[in-house]
Amino acid sequence: MFHFAQQILWEWSRVCTAADRQRVDAVLRWGVRSGLCRSDILTTAELIEDLDDDLFQRILRDKNHILHTLLRPAMQSRLRT
């Protein structure tokens, strides 16, 4: 199951604009410059991409997920080509 913070970020990523993401990234960069954040912190785009990949892999691994039966054949045919 998604961690609560991951779920919030994933939902937010669906409704935010590019300007919203730029503002968040600017705050994160400021946090790094100020020493409040580690220098290896991910950008919002990287975080969202990681969450999407994680969710997709969870669906592929979970045989009881409603999308599993739809995605598995599509992925297998894509891998063959």
N, C-alpha and C positions, 0 to 999 in steps of 0.2 A: 504494500500500500504506500502511496505517496506520503512523504513527510508533509505536515501541515504547511510549513513555509514554502515547500516546493509547489504545492497545490495552489497557494495564493499567487506565487510568481507566475505559474503557468496560466492561470486564469487572467491575471493582469496583462500578460503579454498578448492576449487575444484582443484586448480593447484599447491598449495604449497606442499612441501615435509615435512616429519617428522622433518628433520633438520631445515627447515624454522620455523616450529612451536616452536621447542625448543629454537631457537634464540630469537623469539619474547617473549616467556615465560621468558627467561633469562633477557631480557630488562625490562619486567614488574616486575620481582622480584627485580631487581636493583632499579627500581623506588619506590617500596615499602620500601626497605632498606634506600633509600635516602630521604624518606619523600615526594616524588613527587606524589605518588599514594596512594590511600587508601589500607589498609591491606586486605580488603575483595574483592579485584579485582579478576575477574574470569580468569582462564587460557584460552588459545586459544581453547583447546578442549571443555571446558565448554561453551564458547561463541558460538562455531559452533554448538554444540548439541542443545543449546537453540534456535538458529536461525532455525535449521532444524525442531525442534518441533513446533515452531511458524508458519513456512511456512506450515507444514502439517496440523495444526489445521485451518489455514486460508482457505486452499483448502477444507477441510471437511465442513466448515461453509458456504462457498460461493457457492450457488447453480448454479451460472452462470459460475463458473470456469470449464474449459474444462476437468480437471481431476476428478471433483466432482462425476460425474456419474460412473466413473470407480472405484474410491476408496471407495465410500460409501458401495456398496454391499460387497466388499472384507472385509471391516472393520466389517460389521454386521455379516458376516459368521464367522469371526475370534473370535468375542466376544461370539458367541453361543457355540463354542467348548471349 
